[in-house]
């Protein structure tokens, strides 16, 4: 193959519409933005919302466990937890045996917030024009990508 053909192929591969990352990124932003009008009255951001989703499933968990569930690092999660604690939704508590371990616990206000958020998934889902089958397929594919081991 000539150098010109290699360059042409390389240029083709660098087109934005050939990148898998771009539609994932743009779609993610679009979906997150769908949540904004429903989260705004609750006074929380989308990222704070997903933290609360994890805690509503299982209260009193380690920060490390939360990081794993959300595919986020400690440096990203810590400011979120600080804001949620300032809002009175959670309480952070150091382990009595190992002070490096921090547990997150819902407050009464945090548990009450769940009731206010109960309809959000349905409302957001109604904004997307996917069938249940398409949504299930997309969900499966996205989790395949998320859970793929990288070296």
C-alpha angles and dihedrals in degrees: 000000000000123000089246092055091048090051091047092051090046091051090049091053090052094059113119092231090057094057118099089199094063101061089042090052095044093045092049091053091047094051093045089051089055088064095054100084090048096046097043094075088052090052095234136115126233091257091051088048093056090049088054091047089059092047093048087056094048125005126204099035133155119261088238091057090051090050091052093049093050098039088235132127126242092253090060097042098047096067090046091053091047091054093046090050091050088052089053097243099115142021124213119213130183119231112256093222101039113026091194088070116082124192124206119215130184118239122216088264090052091052091048090051087064090066091052091049097045095102097044098093092052093046093049092044090055089057091061121076097216126123117234088254093051091047091050091049092048091048091052094048094047092051089048089057094043093050096044111119115240125201 
